[in-house]
Amino acid sequence: MIANLIDYLSDRLPLVTKVCYVAMAFIVFWSMSVDTSHAHTWAEKMIPGFWSLFGISSCAVVIMVARWYGKSGIQTREDYYDN
């Protein structure tokens, strides 16, 4: 079932990309309408969509660290222990 969903979405990748961009724009515009008078930090008050931007940048950092960690020795050829 999940494989069918992945195939369905990968066949329509440009549409999925556009929907994701629209959703991100909606979240940023919606976050501008939220009352920030009780915000905890300067960034929450002054940067529209701060938590959305923080979340996407955090995910990017986690992905880069995971790739680096994987290439540093975790991912190796399958016959590594045979030699």
Number of C-alpha atoms within 10 A of each C-alpha: 6 7 8 9 10 11 12 11 14 12 11 11 12 11 12 13 12 11 12 12 12 12 12 15 13 12 14 17 13 12 17 16 9 11 9 15 8 8 11 9 9 9 12 15 17 12 12 19 21 15 14 14 14 11 12 11 12 12 12 12 12 12 12 12 12 12 13 12 12 12 11 10 9 10 10 10 8 7 7 7 6 5 4
